[in-house]
Amino acid sequence: MKKILYHGSENIIEQPDYRKGAKTNDYGRGFYCTEEIELAKEWACAFGGSSDILAEWEYCGGGNLPAKTF
């Protein structure tokens, strides 16, 4: 199962780290991704800074990655 996932941020993300997420996010601390590129662009713009970053990740499934699907 291969998927392309997107993450919007104000920083370049070299390695996802859920511990850096805010506890006050909708679903708690985590590294949030989406399959919808437009939604990730909205997330990137939400910070209001001059550096809106859109990261693309390829997820192939398996491994020991804890994930929630909504």
C-alpha positions in Angstrom: 0.0 0.0 0.0 1.9 3.1 -1.3 0.5 6.5 -0.6 1.7 10.1 -1.1 1.1 12.2 2.0 1.6 15.9 2.5 2.5 18.0 5.5 2.2 21.8 5.7 4.6 23.7 8.0 6.5 26.8 8.6 9.8 24.8 8.8 11.6 22.3 6.6 11.0 18.8 8.0 13.9 16.5 7.5 12.6 13.7 9.7 9.0 13.6 11.1 8.9 13.8 14.9 5.5 13.7 16.5 6.9 14.9 19.8 7.4 18.4 18.3 3.7 18.9 17.7 1.6 21.0 20.0 -0.4 19.3 22.7 -3.3 21.7 21.8 -3.7 20.3 18.3 -7.2 19.0 17.5 -6.2 15.4 18.2 -3.3 16.0 20.5 0.4 15.9 19.8 1.4 14.3 16.5 2.8 14.7 13.0 -0.3 15.4 10.9 -0.4 14.4 7.2 -3.0 14.3 4.6 -3.5 12.8 1.1 -5.1 16.1 0.0 -2.5 18.6 -1.2 -4.8 21.6 -0.9 -5.5 20.9 2.8 -1.7 20.7 3.5 -1.3 24.0 1.7 -3.9 25.5 4.1 -2.0 24.1 7.1 1.3 25.7 5.8 -0.4 29.1 5.4 -2.0 28.9 8.9 1.2 30.0 10.5 1.2 33.4 8.9 4.9 33.5 8.4 6.9 34.1 5.2 8.1 30.5 4.9 5.2 28.3 4.0 6.6 24.8 3.4 4.8 21.9 1.8 6.5 18.5 2.4 5.7 15.4 0.4 6.2 11.9 1.9 5.9 8.5 0.4 4.3 6.0 2.8 4.6 2.4 1.8 2.8 0.8 4.8 4.2 -1.7 7.2 6.9 -1.0 9.7 6.3 0.1 13.3 4.6 3.4 12.5 1.7 4.3 14.9 -1.0 6.0 12.8 -4.6 7.0 13.1 -6.9 7.3 10.2 -9.9 9.6 10.5 
